[in-house]
Amino acid sequence: MVLELTRRKQTYRAAQASPLVLLVKNVRKCWQLYLLMLAPFIYLVIFKYWPMYGALISFQDFVPTKGFWGSDWVGLKHFVRFFDSYEFWRIMKNTLILSLYSLIAGFPFPILLALCLNYVNQRFFKKSVQMITYAPHFISVVVMVGIILQLLDPRIGVVNMILQFFGFQPINFMGSPDLFKSIYVWSGIWQNVGFSCIIYLAALSSIDPSLHEAAVVDGASKLQRMWHIDLPGIVPVAVILLILNTGNILDTGFEKVLLMQNPLNLSTSEVIDTYVYKVGLASTAINYSYSSAIGLFKSVINLILLVLVNRIARKVGETSLW
C-alpha cells in the first residue's frame, strides 16, 4: 500500500513538472541519442534554416555593398516582373511537363524492380542485377550527360550507327525539341531506378513471412502474392515517397538540364532553374533579387503542393507525413 501511494505521488509530480524539466531529464537519460542528433540538427540550422534569412532580398533591390538592411525595399516588384515576363508561361509549362513526366514514368519502375528482385532465389544473379542497376547512380551528372551525347551523336553515336545499319536515316536526337523530355526522363530512370528500389526492398523484407507461407499453402502464384501481400505491404512507403516527390515537383535538376541544353532544343528544355541561372546570375548585370524572388516563388509552390498532397493522402489512405 505504501509503495502504491509512493508511485502515485511520483507520477503526479512528474505530471506537474514543467516541460523544460522533463526535457532535461530525458536528455540526461538518453544523452547518447541526443548527441547523435546534434550533427544533423546543426546541419539543418546552418544550411537549411539560416539561409532563409536571405529570402529578404526577394523584396529588395539588393546591393551587396549596402547589405540586407541598407538595400531599398521594393515589395513584390520582382515577382510581378517574373509573372509579366513573356517567357513565364513557357518556362512553367516546360518545368511542369518535365517534372510530371519524370514522376509518372519513374515512380513504378523501382517498385517493379524491387518486387522482381524479392523473388529471385539465385543469390549470385540477384547480387549481379543489384550491382548493375545501382552502379549508374554513382556516375556524376557531367559524365552521364557526356555518355548520352556520345551515344546519340548523329555522326558517331552508337544509336545512329544501328539505325543506319538497318537502312534508316540518322536522327539528331539532342537537336529535336520533341525528344528532349524523353531523353532526359528515361536516362534519369536508367540512372536512378536501382538505387531508388533499395527502400522498397527494405519494406518488402519487413513483411511477415507467415503471410507468404499461408498463401503458398493455399496455392497462390507469385503474381497473386505480389498483388495481395507485397503491394499492400509497401503502399505506405510508396505513398510517403510520392508525397516527398510531389513536394519537389518544380525541382527538375539544374545541372543535367543545363548540360543537355543547346540552341535547337531550348524551346522545351528551358526550365525555372536554368532561367534563374541565366537571367539572374549568368547575365552581365547580376540580379540577386530577381533570381531570389523566382526561387522563393518555386519554394512556396512546392510547399503548397506538399501540404495538399499530404492532406489528400491522409484522407484517402490514412498514410501521410504528419
Phi, psi and chi 1 to 4 in degrees:
 res  aa     phi    psi   chi1   chi2   chi3   chi4
   1 MET       -  -42.9 -173.8   67.5  179.3      -
   2 VAL   -65.3  -41.1  174.6      -      -      -
   3 LEU   -63.9  -38.4  -68.2  174.8      -      -
   4 GLU   -64.8  -43.1 -178.9   65.2   20.2      -
   5 LEU   -64.2  -38.9  -69.0  174.4      -      -
   6 THR   -64.4  -42.5  -56.5      -      -      -
   7 ARG   -64.1  -39.3 -173.9 -178.2   64.0   80.9
   8 ARG   -66.6  -37.7  -70.3 -175.6  178.4 -179.4
   9 LYS   -64.5  -41.3  -72.3 -178.6  179.5  179.4
  10 GLN   -64.4  -40.4  -67.8  175.7  -11.7      -
  11 THR   -64.6  -40.5  -56.2      -      -      -
  12 TYR   -66.1  -42.1  176.3   77.2      -      -
  13 ARG   -64.8  -38.9  -69.9  174.2 -178.9  174.1
  14 ALA   -64.4  -37.6      -      -      -      -
  15 ALA   -68.4  -31.7      -      -      -      -
  16 GLN   -83.6  -12.3  -64.2  -62.0  -41.9      -
  17 ALA   -66.7  149.3      -      -      -      -
  18 SER   -71.8  155.3   64.6      -      -      -
  19 PRO   -57.9  -33.1  -24.6   33.8      -      -
  20 LEU   -65.2  -41.6 -178.5   60.2      -      -
  21 VAL   -64.4  -43.0  174.1      -      -      -
  22 LEU   -62.6  -38.8  -66.2  176.2      -      -
  23 LEU   -64.4  -43.4  177.9   60.8      -      -
  24 VAL   -61.7  -41.1  171.8      -      -      -
  25 LYS   -64.9  -41.5  -71.0 -177.5  178.1  179.7
  26 ASN   -65.1  -39.3  -71.7  -28.6      -      -
  27 VAL   -63.6  -43.1  171.5      -      -      -
  28 ARG   -65.1  -35.5  -71.1  178.6  178.3  176.5
  29 LYS   -75.0  -39.1 -176.3  178.5  179.5 -179.7
  30 CYS  -123.4   48.4  -53.2      -      -      -
  31 TRP   -64.5  -27.4   64.7  -89.6      -      -
  32 GLN   -64.4  -41.9  -61.9   92.9  -23.1      -
  33 LEU   -66.8  -40.4  -62.5  177.3      -      -
  34 TYR   -67.0  -32.8  -76.1   94.8      -      -
  35 LEU   -65.5  -38.8 -174.9   62.0      -      -
  36 LEU   -65.6  -32.8  -71.3  174.0      -      -
  37 MET   -75.3  -16.4  -68.6  174.0   54.7      -
  38 LEU   -64.2  -45.0 -175.4   61.1      -      -
  39 ALA   -62.4  -51.5      -      -      -      -
  40 PRO   -64.4  -30.7   18.2  -29.9      -      -
  41 PHE   -65.4  -43.8  176.9   76.2      -      -
  42 ILE   -63.9  -40.0  -66.6  175.1      -      -
  43 TYR   -60.1  -46.1  168.1   79.4      -      -
  44 LEU   -62.8  -41.8  -71.0  173.8      -      -
  45 VAL   -65.3  -45.3  171.0      -      -      -
  46 ILE   -74.5  -43.7  -65.3  176.3      -      -
  47 PHE  -102.5  -11.4  -65.0  101.5      -      -
  48 LYS  -116.5  -46.4  -60.0  -62.3 -178.9 -179.8
  49 TYR   -90.7  -42.6  -73.3   96.0      -      -
  50 TRP   -61.4  -40.0  178.9 -108.3      -      -
  51 PRO   -61.5  -18.0  -25.5   35.3      -      -
  52 MET   -61.0  -24.0  -69.8 -177.7 -177.7      -
  53 TYR   -59.7  -32.3  173.6   70.7      -      -
  54 GLY   -71.2  -12.9      -      -      -      -
  55 ALA   -64.9  -12.2      -      -      -      -
  56 LEU   -61.0  -30.3  -70.3  174.0      -      -
  57 ILE   -69.7  -11.5   67.5  175.5      -      -
  58 SER   -63.9  -23.2  -58.4      -      -      -
  59 PHE  -107.7   17.8  -52.6   95.5      -      -
  60 GLN  -131.7  163.8  -61.2  175.2  -34.2      -
  61 ASP   -93.1   83.8  -81.6  -27.9      -      -
  62 PHE   -71.2  131.6  178.6   69.7      -      -
  63 VAL  -123.5  119.3  179.1      -      -      -
  64 PRO   -55.0  -35.9  -26.3   34.5      -      -
  65 THR   -70.2  -25.2   55.2      -      -      -
  66 LYS   -88.0  -21.3  -65.9 -177.5  179.2  179.7
  67 GLY    81.7 -176.9      -      -      -      -
  68 PHE   -65.8  -44.2  -73.0  105.4      -      -
  69 TRP   -91.8  -10.9  -58.5  110.5      -      -
  70 GLY   -92.1  -17.6      -      -      -      -
  71 SER   -74.8  154.4  -59.1      -      -      -
  72 ASP   -75.7  138.2  -63.0  -30.4      -      -
  73 TRP   -86.5  132.8  -66.3   87.1      -      -
  74 VAL  -126.2    7.4  -65.3      -      -      -
  75 GLY    67.3 -128.3      -      -      -      -
  76 LEU   -95.9   22.5  -59.6  177.5      -      -
  77 LYS   -55.8  -46.9  168.5 -173.1  171.8 -177.7
  78 HIS   -73.7  -31.2  -60.6  -66.8      -      -
  79 PHE   -65.8  -45.4  -64.5   93.0      -      -
  80 VAL   -63.0  -38.4  174.3      -      -      -
  81 ARG   -61.2  -41.6  174.2 -172.6  169.4 -172.9
  82 PHE   -67.9  -43.3  177.9   55.7      -      -
  83 PHE   -65.5  -33.6  -62.1  150.7      -      -
  84 ASP   -85.4   -6.0  -69.0  -19.6      -      -
  85 SER   -63.9  141.7  171.1      -      -      -
  86 TYR   -68.5  -15.2   70.2   93.8      -      -
  87 GLU   -96.6   -0.5  -67.8 -174.1  -33.2      -
  88 PHE   -59.0  -52.4  173.0   75.8      -      -
  89 TRP   -69.2  -34.7  -70.0  111.1      -      -
  90 ARG   -66.3  -41.7  179.5  173.2   66.4   88.9
  91 ILE   -67.0  -44.1  -66.8  170.4      -      -
  92 MET   -63.6  -40.9  -71.2  -62.2  -61.6      -
  93 LYS   -62.5  -47.3  175.0 -174.4  173.6 -177.4
  94 ASN   -62.0  -42.2  -67.9  -19.0      -      -
  95 THR   -65.1  -46.8  -56.6      -      -      -
  96 LEU   -66.8  -43.4  -70.7  173.5      -      -
  97 ILE   -63.0  -44.8  -69.2  177.1      -      -
  98 LEU   -64.9  -41.1 -161.7   61.5      -      -
  99 SER   -69.5  -46.5  -61.9      -      -      -
 100 LEU   -65.7  -38.7  -68.1  174.3      -      -
 101 TYR   -60.3  -46.1 -170.4  178.5      -      -
 102 SER   -63.8  -40.9  -59.7      -      -      -
 103 LEU   -68.5  -47.4 -179.1   62.1      -      -
 104 ILE   -69.6  -43.9  -64.3  172.1      -      -
 105 ALA   -74.2  -35.9      -      -      -      -
 106 GLY   -88.7  -17.2      -      -      -      -
 107 PHE   -67.0  -44.1 -173.8   73.2      -      -
 108 PRO   -77.8  -23.2   26.3  -32.8      -      -
 109 PHE   -65.4  -43.0  -77.7   95.4      -      -
 110 PRO   -60.6  -34.8  -23.5   34.1      -      -
 111 ILE   -66.9  -45.4  -61.2  176.0      -      -
 112 LEU   -62.7  -42.8  -66.0  174.5      -      -
 113 LEU   -64.1  -41.2  179.5   60.5      -      -
 114 ALA   -65.0  -41.4      -      -      -      -
 115 LEU   -63.4  -41.5  -69.8  173.1      -      -
 116 CYS   -66.8  -46.1  -66.7      -      -      -
 117 LEU   -64.9  -28.8  -70.6  175.1      -      -
 118 ASN   -66.7  -22.9 -168.5   49.3      -      -
 119 TYR  -104.9    6.2  -75.4   88.5      -      -
 120 VAL   -81.2  125.2  173.8      -      -      -
 121 ASN   -93.0  -28.8  -65.4  -36.6      -      -
 122 GLN   -76.3  113.3  -65.8 -176.8   -0.6      -
 123 ARG   -62.3  -43.1 -174.6  177.6 -180.0   85.7
 124 PHE   -63.5  -44.5  175.7   77.4      -      -
 125 PHE   -64.5  -40.9  178.6   75.9      -      -
 126 LYS   -63.8  -45.9 -178.1  176.4 -178.4  178.7
 127 LYS   -65.5  -36.2  -65.8  -62.9 -178.1 -178.4
 128 SER   -64.9  -45.2  -60.4      -      -      -
 129 VAL   -62.8  -41.7  172.0      -      -      -
 130 GLN   -61.4  -45.2  -72.6  178.5  -45.6      -
 131 MET   -64.1  -42.7 -177.5 -174.1   67.5      -
 132 ILE   -66.0  -40.1  -66.9  171.3      -      -
 133 THR   -79.4  -27.7   54.7      -      -      -
 134 TYR   -76.9  -34.0  -65.9  171.8      -      -
 135 ALA   -55.4  -44.2      -      -      -      -
 136 PRO   -59.7  -24.4  -24.7   34.8      -      -
 137 HIS   -62.9  -29.0  176.0   78.4      -      -
 138 PHE   -92.1    5.0  -60.0   98.5      -      -
 139 ILE   -82.9  133.7  -59.4  175.7      -      -
 140 SER   -65.3  158.4   68.6      -      -      -
 141 VAL   -62.5  -38.9  176.0      -      -      -
 142 VAL   -63.7  -45.4  176.4      -      -      -
 143 VAL   -65.1  -40.5  175.3      -      -      -
 144 MET   -61.6  -46.0  175.9   60.1   62.5      -
 145 VAL   -65.7  -37.2  174.1      -      -      -
 146 GLY   -61.2  -39.8      -      -      -      -
 147 ILE   -63.8  -43.3  -66.9  173.1      -      -
 148 ILE   -62.0  -44.5  -65.4  171.9      -      -
 149 LEU   -64.3  -38.4  -65.2  179.0      -      -
 150 GLN   -69.7  -40.9  -70.5  -62.9  -41.0      -
 151 LEU   -66.4  -35.0  -70.6  175.0      -      -
 152 LEU  -101.5    9.7  -58.4  179.7      -      -
 153 ASP   -59.3  133.3 -171.6  -85.6      -      -
 154 PRO   -67.5  -17.9   21.2  -31.4      -      -
 155 ARG  -105.0  -48.5  -66.9  178.5  -62.0  172.5
 156 ILE  -115.0    4.4   61.2  173.7      -      -
 157 GLY   -70.4  144.2      -      -      -      -
 158 VAL   -62.6  -39.7  174.7      -      -      -
 159 VAL   -62.5  -46.3  175.9      -      -      -
 160 ASN   -70.2  -31.2  -84.1  -55.1      -      -
 161 MET   -63.4  -39.7  -74.2 -175.8  176.9      -
 162 ILE   -66.0  -42.4  -65.1  174.4      -      -
 163 LEU   -61.0  -42.7  -68.9  176.2      -      -
 164 GLN   -67.6  -33.2  -69.9  178.9   11.8      -
 165 PHE   -61.5  -35.2  177.9   79.2      -      -
 166 PHE   -92.4   10.0  -72.6  101.0      -      -
 167 GLY    92.2    8.7      -      -      -      -
 168 PHE   -92.6  159.4  -63.8   98.2      -      -
 169 GLN   -79.8  144.9  -66.8  -64.6  -38.8      -
 170 PRO   -64.5  149.4   22.1  -32.5      -      -
 171 ILE  -116.9  133.3  -59.1  173.3      -      -
 172 ASN   -85.8   83.7 -173.8    5.0      -      -
 173 PHE   -59.8  -48.4  -70.4   95.6      -      -
 174 MET   -75.0  -11.4  -61.2  -52.3  -60.6      -
 175 GLY   -97.0    2.9      -      -      -      -
 176 SER  -102.5  116.0  174.5      -      -      -
 177 PRO   -60.6  -33.3  -22.2   33.3      -      -
 178 ASP   -70.8  -25.2  -64.2  -28.5      -      -
 179 LEU   -92.8  -12.0  -63.7  176.5      -      -
 180 PHE   -59.1  -47.4  174.3   83.5      -      -
 181 LYS   -62.3  -42.6  -65.1 -178.2  175.5   63.7
 182 SER   -66.4  -40.2  -64.4      -      -      -
 183 ILE   -63.4  -43.5  -64.4  171.6      -      -
 184 TYR   -63.1  -47.9  174.1   88.5      -      -
 185 VAL   -69.1  -50.0  170.3      -      -      -
 186 TRP   -73.4  -28.4  -68.3  105.1      -      -
 187 SER   -69.0  -34.6   62.1      -      -      -
 188 GLY   -67.5  -38.9      -      -      -      -
 189 ILE   -63.6  -45.2  -67.6  173.1      -      -
 190 TRP   -59.4  -37.3  167.8   65.5      -      -
 191 GLN   -76.2  -32.9 -176.1  177.7   11.0      -
 192 ASN  -114.6   -5.5  -61.7  -49.0      -      -
 193 VAL   -63.9  -39.8   63.6      -      -      -
 194 GLY   -66.0  -44.5      -      -      -      -
 195 PHE   -69.1  -35.0 -168.0   80.8      -      -
 196 SER   -70.2  -23.5  -60.3      -      -      -
 197 CYS   -80.3   -7.8   83.8      -      -      -
 198 ILE   -59.5  -44.4  -67.2  176.6      -      -
 199 ILE   -66.6  -32.2 -169.5  169.1      -      -
 200 TYR   -72.0  -35.6  -66.0  110.9      -      -
 201 LEU   -63.3  -39.0  -73.2  172.8      -      -
 202 ALA   -64.6  -39.3      -      -      -      -
 203 ALA   -67.4  -38.3      -      -      -      -
 204 LEU   -66.4  -34.7  -71.9  170.4      -      -
 205 SER   -68.7  -18.6   65.2      -      -      -
 206 SER   -88.5   -4.1   64.5      -      -      -
 207 ILE   -73.4  138.0  -64.7  175.9      -      -
 208 ASP   -60.9  119.4 -170.4   -4.6      -      -
 209 PRO   -60.9  -24.6  -20.5   32.2      -      -
 210 SER   -64.3  -26.3   61.9      -      -      -
 211 LEU   -65.3  -43.1  -63.5  175.8      -      -
 212 HIS   -67.9  -38.6  -74.1  -78.4      -      -
 213 GLU   -62.2  -43.6  -65.6  171.9   -0.4      -
 214 ALA   -66.2  -37.2      -      -      -      -
 215 ALA   -66.8  -39.1      -      -      -      -
 216 VAL   -64.9  -41.1  170.9      -      -      -
 217 VAL   -61.9  -36.4  171.1      -      -      -
 218 ASP   -78.8   -3.7  -68.8  -21.1      -      -
 219 GLY    88.2   20.4      -      -      -      -
 220 ALA   -73.3  140.0      -      -      -      -
 221 SER   -80.2  173.5   63.7      -      -      -
 222 LYS   -64.8  -39.1  -71.3 -176.1  178.7  179.6
 223 LEU   -63.4  -39.9  -71.6  176.6      -      -
 224 GLN   -67.1  -37.8  -70.0  173.3  -32.8      -
 225 ARG   -66.8  -39.0  -72.2  159.1   58.5 -169.9
 226 MET   -60.5  -45.8  -72.6 -178.1 -175.4      -
 227 TRP   -71.8  -40.5 -177.0 -101.3      -      -
 228 HIS   -98.6  -15.4  -64.4  -73.4      -      -
 229 ILE  -119.4  -55.7  -61.7  175.7      -      -
 230 ASP   -69.1  -49.6  -67.1  -31.1      -      -
 231 LEU   -61.3  -47.2  -77.7  177.7      -      -
 232 PRO   -60.9  -29.0  -25.1   35.0      -      -
 233 GLY   -71.7  -29.6      -      -      -      -
 234 ILE  -103.7    0.8   64.3  175.3      -      -
 235 VAL   -57.9  -45.4  160.9      -      -      -
 236 PRO   -57.5  -42.1  -25.4   35.4      -      -
 237 VAL   -65.5  -42.7  175.3      -      -      -
 238 ALA   -62.8  -39.2      -      -      -      -
 239 VAL   -65.5  -42.8  171.1      -      -      -
 240 ILE   -61.7  -44.8  -65.9  -61.8      -      -
 241 LEU   -65.7  -36.3  -67.9  177.6      -      -
 242 LEU   -64.2  -40.7  179.6   61.5      -      -
 243 ILE   -63.3  -45.0  -65.5  171.7      -      -
 244 LEU   -64.6  -40.8  -67.3  174.2      -      -
 245 ASN   -67.0  -35.9  -69.9  -26.6      -      -
 246 THR   -66.6  -33.0  -54.3      -      -      -
 247 GLY   -67.1  -13.7      -      -      -      -
 248 ASN  -114.1   31.1  -65.0  -40.6      -      -
 249 ILE   -63.7  -28.3 -162.6   71.0      -      -
 250 LEU   -95.4    2.1  -63.4 -177.6      -      -
 251 ASP   -97.5  101.6  -65.2  -33.6      -      -
 252 THR   -96.3   -6.1   53.3      -      -      -
 253 GLY    94.1   91.1      -      -      -      -
 254 PHE   -63.1  -46.7  161.2   75.6      -      -
 255 GLU   -63.9  -48.1  -62.1   90.1  -10.8      -
 256 LYS   -66.2  -42.9 -174.0  176.8  178.6 -179.1
 257 VAL   -62.7  -43.5  175.9      -      -      -
 258 LEU   -64.3  -40.4 -176.3   65.6      -      -
 259 LEU   -70.7  -27.9  -68.6  170.4      -      -
 260 MET   -87.8   -8.4  -68.5  177.8   63.5      -
 261 GLN   -74.5  148.6  -85.1 -175.2   -4.8      -
 262 ASN  -153.6  167.4   59.6   59.4      -      -
 263 PRO   -58.3  -23.2  -25.9   34.6      -      -
 264 LEU   -79.0  -32.6  -63.5  177.3      -      -
 265 ASN  -107.0   12.0   61.5   27.8      -      -
 266 LEU   -63.4  -26.3 -164.8   61.5      -      -
 267 SER   -65.7  -25.0   60.8      -      -      -
 268 THR  -115.0   -8.2   57.4      -      -      -
 269 SER  -102.8   -9.3   64.2      -      -      -
 270 GLU   -76.5  117.0 -170.5   76.0  -73.9      -
 271 VAL  -120.8  179.4  -65.4      -      -      -
 272 ILE   -59.6  -45.2  -69.0  177.9      -      -
 273 ASP   -64.0  -44.0  -68.9  -28.6      -      -
 274 THR   -70.1  -33.2   57.3      -      -      -
 275 TYR   -65.6  -42.1  177.7   76.7      -      -
 276 VAL   -61.2  -43.4  169.3      -      -      -
 277 TYR   -63.1  -44.3  169.8   72.9      -      -
 278 LYS   -74.3  -45.8  -67.0  175.6 -178.4  177.8
 279 VAL   -82.4  -40.8  177.2      -      -      -
 280 GLY   -88.9  -29.5      -      -      -      -
 281 LEU  -123.0  -34.2  -59.5  175.4      -      -
 282 ALA   -94.3   -5.4      -      -      -      -
 283 SER   -77.2  168.2   59.8      -      -      -
 284 THR   -63.5  -36.7   54.9      -      -      -
 285 ALA  -104.7   97.2      -      -      -      -
 286 ILE   -66.5  128.0  -61.8  177.7      -      -
 287 ASN  -120.1   91.8 -165.4  -31.0      -      -
 288 TYR   -65.8  -38.5  -62.4  105.8      -      -
 289 SER   -66.8  -41.8  -63.9      -      -      -
 290 TYR   -65.4  -46.3 -175.9   54.7      -      -
 291 SER   -66.3  -36.4   56.8      -      -      -
 292 SER   -67.1  -37.0  177.7      -      -      -
 293 ALA   -64.5  -41.2      -      -      -      -
 294 ILE   -65.6  -41.8  -60.3  174.3      -      -
 295 GLY   -63.1  -39.6      -      -      -      -
 296 LEU   -66.7  -40.3 -178.1   59.3      -      -
 297 PHE   -58.8  -44.9  162.5   75.0      -      -
 298 LYS   -62.9  -41.4 -175.2 -178.5   71.6  171.5
 299 SER   -66.0  -39.1  -60.5      -      -      -
 300 VAL   -64.7  -43.5  170.5      -      -      -
 301 ILE   -62.1  -43.5  -63.2  -60.7      -      -
 302 ASN   -61.3  -40.7  -77.0  -22.3      -      -
 303 LEU   -64.7  -42.6  177.0   60.7      -      -
 304 ILE   -62.3  -44.2  -67.0  172.6      -      -
 305 LEU   -64.4  -39.4  -70.1  174.7      -      -
 306 LEU   -61.8  -47.1  177.6   65.3      -      -
 307 VAL   -65.6  -41.3  173.9      -      -      -
 308 LEU   -65.3  -48.8 -179.6   61.9      -      -
 309 VAL   -66.2  -36.6  174.4      -      -      -
 310 ASN   -63.1  -40.8 -176.4   76.2      -      -
 311 ARG   -66.9  -40.6  178.7  171.4  -63.0 -178.7
 312 ILE   -63.4  -43.7  -65.8  173.3      -      -
 313 ALA   -63.9  -36.9      -      -      -      -
 314 ARG   -68.1  -36.5 -174.6  171.7   63.9 -113.2
 315 LYS   -75.8  -37.1  -70.7 -176.7  177.4 -179.5
 316 VAL   -81.3  -51.2  173.5      -      -      -
 317 GLY  -116.5    1.3      -      -      -      -
 318 GLU    59.3   29.0  -60.8 -178.0   -4.5      -
 319 THR  -127.6  126.0  -59.8      -      -      -
 320 SER  -158.3  171.6   61.1      -      -      -
 321 LEU   -73.6  -34.5  -70.6  174.4      -      -
 322 TRP  -150.0      -   65.6   83.4      -      -
